[in-house]
Amino acid sequence: MSDIVTSLGIKLPELLTQIVGFLLAVWILKLFAWKPLLAMLEQRRARIKADLDEAELAKKQANEMMAEYQRQLKEIDQAARAKIQEAIAEGNRVAAEIREQSRAEAKDIIGKAREDLTRDIAKAKVQLRNDIVNMAVLATEKVIAEKLTDDKHRQLINKFLDDIEQIK
């Protein structure tokens, strides 16, 4: 074996020194640097895991809030539609009441107008009758007071007809 080692150009005391130096460096690193390095890596891993868990929780909460907002928007939309339908129904009801009230008022006005017209016609008939009676009385008085000749008779009838024309 020593032939192989010398043929490769390896010097045993140098190799031992390097092995001892390497083991000593590993032991010092393990003693002073490895534990803090591992602790730092573990802290970083824990912090990354916590951040990921927090991000997942925030995402879940955001999705829950989005679902709740969507539900509330649907409820608000349904409530708005219901109020609009109520307002339309109320408007239709009020319009129907106004139409019915207008019809009733128009019917009352027409009824009153007919009553007034009937009363005015009756008054006019009574007045016309009274006027005719008065003219007949006047004509009769004149006939009785005068002796009627054929010409007088025609004049009296024409005058009577003129009087009636003036009354109309």
Residue frames as qw, qx, qy, qz and C-alpha x, y, z in Angstrom:
[[0.000, 0.889, 0.458, 0.000, 0.00, 0.00, 0.00],
 [0.322, -0.758, 0.100, 0.558, 2.83, 2.29, 0.72],
 [0.403, -0.010, 0.589, 0.701, 3.93, 1.82, -2.89],
 [0.128, 0.689, 0.624, 0.346, 0.63, 3.10, -4.13],
 [0.232, -0.914, -0.234, 0.238, 0.69, 6.04, -1.77],
 [0.394, -0.571, 0.314, 0.648, 4.23, 7.05, -2.79],
 [0.360, 0.200, 0.660, 0.629, 3.53, 6.51, -6.48],
 [0.039, 0.822, 0.529, 0.207, 0.56, 8.90, -6.25],
 [0.293, 0.438, -0.158, 0.835, 2.72, 11.52, -4.63],
 [0.546, -0.732, -0.202, -0.354, 0.79, 11.59, -1.40],
 [0.272, 0.380, -0.639, 0.611, 2.83, 12.46, 1.67],
 [0.535, -0.444, -0.718, 0.042, 1.47, 10.75, 4.72],
 [0.302, -0.359, -0.450, 0.760, 2.37, 13.42, 7.32],
 [0.131, 0.028, -0.173, -0.976, 0.76, 16.11, 5.16],
 [0.461, -0.301, -0.681, -0.483, -2.32, 13.97, 4.66],
 [0.468, -0.442, -0.690, 0.331, -2.65, 13.38, 8.40],
 [0.146, -0.245, -0.217, 0.934, -2.21, 17.07, 9.11],
 [0.289, -0.086, -0.376, -0.876, -4.92, 17.92, 6.61],
 [0.512, -0.375, -0.746, -0.200, -7.28, 15.25, 8.02],
 [0.390, -0.415, -0.566, 0.596, -6.72, 16.48, 11.58],
 [0.015, -0.150, -0.004, 0.989, -7.17, 20.09, 10.45],
 [0.378, -0.225, -0.564, -0.699, -10.36, 19.18, 8.60],
 [0.518, -0.440, -0.731, 0.059, -11.78, 17.26, 11.59],
 [0.295, -0.342, -0.397, 0.799, -10.82, 20.08, 13.90],
 [0.138, 0.008, -0.214, -0.967, -12.55, 22.62, 11.57],
 [0.474, -0.340, -0.677, -0.449, -15.66, 20.42, 11.41],
 [0.476, -0.432, -0.672, 0.367, -15.69, 20.03, 15.20],
 [0.141, -0.256, -0.197, 0.936, -15.27, 23.83, 15.74],
 [0.280, -0.113, -0.415, -0.858, -17.96, 24.56, 13.13],
 [0.505, -0.405, -0.742, -0.175, -20.25, 22.01, 14.78],
 [0.414, -0.396, -0.561, 0.597, -19.59, 23.46, 18.18],
 [0.085, -0.431, -0.160, 0.884, -19.95, 27.14, 17.32],
 [0.230, 0.250, -0.345, -0.875, -21.56, 27.58, 13.91],
 [0.207, -0.144, -0.900, -0.356, -23.62, 24.51, 13.08],
 [0.110, -0.520, -0.779, 0.333, -26.18, 24.84, 15.89],
 [0.099, 0.576, 0.166, -0.795, -26.76, 28.57, 15.34],
 [0.180, 0.223, -0.612, -0.737, -26.88, 28.00, 11.60],
 [0.188, -0.282, -0.926, -0.167, -29.41, 25.17, 12.02],
 [0.045, -0.566, -0.608, 0.554, -31.36, 27.26, 14.54],
 [0.136, 0.464, -0.138, -0.865, -31.41, 30.18, 12.10],
 [0.229, 0.033, -0.785, -0.575, -32.55, 27.88, 9.28],
 [0.150, -0.416, -0.888, 0.127, -35.26, 26.41, 11.53],
 [0.040, 0.567, 0.348, -0.746, -36.44, 29.90, 12.50],
 [0.196, 0.324, -0.424, -0.823, -36.57, 30.89, 8.84],
 [0.211, -0.151, -0.910, -0.323, -38.47, 27.69, 7.97],
 [0.093, -0.520, -0.755, 0.388, -40.92, 28.33, 10.83],
 [0.093, 0.521, 0.082, -0.844, -41.34, 31.99, 9.80],
 [0.228, 0.155, -0.648, -0.710, -41.98, 31.00, 6.16],
 [0.195, -0.316, -0.926, -0.075, -44.46, 28.33, 7.28],
 [0.029, -0.563, -0.555, 0.612, -46.22, 30.84, 9.56],
 [0.152, 0.416, -0.205, -0.873, -46.35, 33.39, 6.73],
 [0.243, -0.018, -0.815, -0.525, -47.78, 30.78, 4.36],
 [0.157, -0.442, -0.861, 0.196, -50.34, 29.70, 6.97],
 [0.025, 0.552, 0.302, -0.777, -51.24, 33.33, 7.59],
 [0.200, 0.268, -0.470, -0.817, -51.56, 33.97, 3.86],
 [0.228, -0.208, -0.909, -0.279, -53.77, 30.89, 3.49],
 [0.101, -0.540, -0.703, 0.453, -55.92, 32.04, 6.41],
 [0.095, 0.487, 0.005, -0.868, -56.16, 35.55, 4.94],
 [0.219, 0.081, -0.705, -0.670, -57.14, 34.06, 1.58],
 [0.197, -0.374, -0.906, 0.002, -59.80, 31.91, 3.24],
 [0.037, -0.581, -0.481, 0.656, -61.14, 34.89, 5.18],
 [0.136, 0.356, -0.290, -0.878, -61.16, 37.00, 2.02],
 [0.233, -0.114, -0.842, -0.472, -63.11, 34.30, 0.19],
 [0.162, -0.504, -0.802, 0.276, -65.57, 34.05, 3.11],
 [0.023, 0.543, 0.202, -0.815, -65.97, 37.84, 3.15],
 [0.170, 0.175, -0.563, -0.789, -66.48, 37.86, -0.63],
 [0.222, -0.315, -0.899, -0.208, -69.16, 35.18, -0.31],
 [0.117, -0.580, -0.614, 0.523, -70.83, 37.16, 2.49],
 [0.072, 0.440, -0.100, -0.889, -70.73, 40.38, 0.43],
 [0.199, -0.023, -0.756, -0.623, -72.21, 38.56, -2.54],
 [0.198, -0.463, -0.860, 0.083, -74.99, 37.19, -0.33],
 [0.060, -0.589, -0.373, 0.714, -75.67, 40.63, 1.11],
 [0.108, 0.271, -0.392, -0.872, -75.71, 42.15, -2.38],
 [0.213, -0.238, -0.861, -0.395, -78.26, 39.56, -3.47],
 [0.171, -0.575, -0.713, 0.362, -80.40, 40.32, -0.40],
 [0.009, -0.511, -0.069, 0.857, -80.17, 44.06, -1.10],
 [0.151, 0.087, -0.634, -0.754, -81.08, 43.49, -4.74],
 [0.219, -0.402, -0.879, -0.137, -84.06, 41.34, -3.77],
 [0.129, -0.604, -0.523, 0.587, -85.19, 43.92, -1.21],
 [0.048, 0.379, -0.203, -0.901, -84.86, 46.70, -3.80],
 [0.195, -0.109, -0.781, -0.583, -86.86, 44.70, -6.33],
 [0.199, -0.520, -0.816, 0.155, -89.54, 44.01, -3.72],
 [0.062, -0.577, -0.280, 0.765, -89.76, 47.71, -2.85],
 [0.111, 0.201, -0.471, -0.852, -90.00, 48.63, -6.53],
 [0.224, -0.300, -0.867, -0.329, -92.82, 46.11, -6.99],
 [0.169, -0.591, -0.652, 0.444, -94.57, 47.51, -3.90],
 [0.003, -0.466, 0.017, 0.885, -94.19, 51.04, -5.25],
 [0.167, -0.004, -0.683, -0.711, -95.59, 49.99, -8.63],
 [0.233, -0.458, -0.857, -0.043, -98.54, 48.26, -6.95],
 [0.135, -0.597, -0.439, 0.658, -99.16, 51.31, -4.76],
 [0.048, 0.308, -0.294, -0.904, -98.96, 53.60, -7.80],
 [0.213, -0.197, -0.806, -0.516, -101.44, 51.43, -9.67],
 [0.220, -0.551, -0.766, 0.249, -103.75, 51.41, -6.66],
 [0.069, -0.546, -0.192, 0.813, -103.57, 55.20, -6.30],
 [0.108, 0.136, -0.528, -0.831, -104.13, 55.65, -10.04],
 [0.223, -0.372, -0.862, -0.262, -107.19, 53.38, -9.88],
 [0.172, -0.612, -0.586, 0.502, -108.53, 55.35, -6.91],
 [0.004, -0.427, 0.101, 0.898, -107.99, 58.64, -8.75],
 [0.166, -0.068, -0.720, -0.671, -109.73, 57.28, -11.87],
 [0.235, -0.501, -0.833, 0.006, -112.65, 56.01, -9.79],
 [0.141, -0.596, -0.373, 0.697, -112.89, 59.30, -7.92],
 [0.046, 0.266, -0.349, -0.897, -112.78, 61.22, -11.21],
 [0.195, -0.267, -0.826, -0.457, -115.53, 59.03, -12.65],
 [0.216, -0.599, -0.714, 0.292, -117.67, 59.61, -9.56],
 [0.084, -0.531, -0.112, 0.836, -117.07, 63.36, -9.71],
 [0.103, 0.081, -0.576, -0.807, -117.86, 63.44, -13.44],
 [0.214, -0.421, -0.859, -0.196, -121.03, 61.45, -12.81],
 [0.172, -0.634, -0.521, 0.545, -122.05, 63.88, -10.05],
 [0.021, -0.395, 0.169, 0.903, -121.32, 66.88, -12.29],
 [0.164, -0.111, -0.739, -0.644, -123.32, 65.37, -15.16],
 [0.220, -0.532, -0.813, 0.088, -126.18, 64.54, -12.77],
 [0.121, -0.606, -0.313, 0.721, -126.22, 68.06, -11.38],
 [0.043, 0.230, -0.414, -0.880, -126.08, 69.52, -14.88],
 [0.190, -0.302, -0.836, -0.416, -129.03, 67.36, -15.92],
 [0.197, -0.623, -0.669, 0.353, -130.97, 68.40, -12.84],
 [0.073, -0.508, -0.027, 0.858, -130.17, 72.05, -13.53],
 [0.098, 0.046, -0.634, -0.766, -131.17, 71.63, -17.18],
 [0.203, -0.460, -0.852, -0.146, -134.40, 69.87, -16.23],
 [0.172, -0.642, -0.480, 0.572, -135.18, 72.59, -13.69],
 [0.021, -0.388, 0.215, 0.896, -134.39, 75.35, -16.23],
 [0.136, -0.164, -0.773, -0.598, -136.56, 73.65, -18.86],
 [0.203, -0.586, -0.776, 0.119, -139.39, 73.35, -16.34],
 [0.124, -0.596, -0.228, 0.760, -139.00, 77.01, -15.39],
 [0.034, 0.196, -0.471, -0.859, -138.95, 78.01, -19.05],
 [0.163, -0.357, -0.849, -0.355, -142.10, 75.96, -19.71],
 [0.181, -0.666, -0.615, 0.382, -143.87, 77.55, -16.75],
 [0.089, -0.512, 0.039, 0.854, -142.74, 80.99, -17.86],
 [0.068, -0.002, -0.672, -0.737, -143.80, 80.31, -21.45],
 [0.173, -0.513, -0.835, -0.100, -147.15, 79.05, -20.26],
 [0.154, -0.671, -0.414, 0.595, -147.64, 82.09, -18.07],
 [0.038, -0.356, 0.297, 0.885, -146.65, 84.37, -20.95],
 [0.115, -0.208, -0.792, -0.562, -149.05, 82.60, -23.30],
 [0.182, -0.632, -0.735, 0.165, -151.82, 82.79, -20.72],
 [0.127, -0.607, -0.173, 0.765, -151.13, 86.48, -20.16],
 [0.034, 0.188, -0.500, -0.845, -151.12, 87.16, -23.88],
 [0.146, -0.381, -0.852, -0.327, -154.30, 85.17, -24.34],
 [0.160, -0.676, -0.579, 0.427, -155.91, 87.15, -21.51],
 [0.065, -0.498, 0.099, 0.859, -154.73, 90.41, -23.06],
 [0.076, -0.021, -0.708, -0.702, -155.95, 89.33, -26.47],
 [0.157, -0.527, -0.834, -0.049, -159.26, 88.28, -25.01],
 [0.122, -0.652, -0.367, 0.652, -159.62, 91.60, -23.20],
 [0.013, 0.342, -0.345, -0.874, -158.94, 93.45, -26.41],
 [0.112, -0.222, -0.837, -0.487, -161.36, 91.28, -28.33],
 [0.156, -0.635, -0.731, 0.196, -164.04, 91.83, -25.79],
 [0.113, -0.621, -0.160, 0.759, -163.34, 95.53, -25.58],
 [0.183, 0.404, -0.406, -0.799, -163.47, 96.00, -29.33],
 [0.814, 0.382, 0.289, -0.328, -165.83, 94.80, -31.86],
 [0.487, -0.291, 0.693, 0.445, -163.96, 92.48, -34.13],
 [0.655, 0.640, -0.105, -0.387, -163.95, 92.98, -37.80],
 [0.958, 0.213, 0.040, 0.187, -162.13, 90.70, -40.13],
 [0.458, 0.681, -0.286, 0.494, -159.21, 93.11, -40.45],
 [0.386, -0.702, 0.385, -0.459, -159.13, 93.71, -36.71],
 [0.953, -0.212, 0.192, -0.104, -159.17, 90.00, -36.11],
 [0.847, 0.382, -0.102, 0.356, -156.13, 89.49, -38.45],
 [0.142, 0.756, -0.339, 0.542, -154.24, 92.36, -36.84],
 [0.651, -0.579, 0.323, -0.371, -154.89, 90.91, -33.40],
 [0.988, -0.026, 0.123, 0.088, -153.63, 87.44, -34.40],
 [0.657, 0.568, -0.183, 0.462, -150.52, 88.91, -36.10],
 [0.149, -0.760, 0.358, -0.521, -149.78, 90.99, -33.03],
 [0.853, -0.403, 0.254, -0.212, -150.22, 87.92, -30.84],
 [0.944, 0.205, 0.014, 0.259, -147.81, 85.95, -33.02],
 [0.356, 0.722, -0.269, 0.528, -145.28, 88.84, -32.96],
 [0.478, -0.694, 0.341, -0.416, -145.49, 88.89, -29.17],
 [0.966, -0.175, 0.188, 0.004, -144.80, 85.14, -29.06],
 [0.766, 0.489, -0.122, 0.400, -141.80, 85.57, -31.42],
 [0.040, 0.784, -0.336, 0.521, -140.34, 88.22, -29.12],
 [0.736, -0.544, 0.292, -0.278, -140.67, 85.95, -26.09],
 [0.978, 0.088, 0.023, 0.189, -138.75, 83.10, -27.71]]
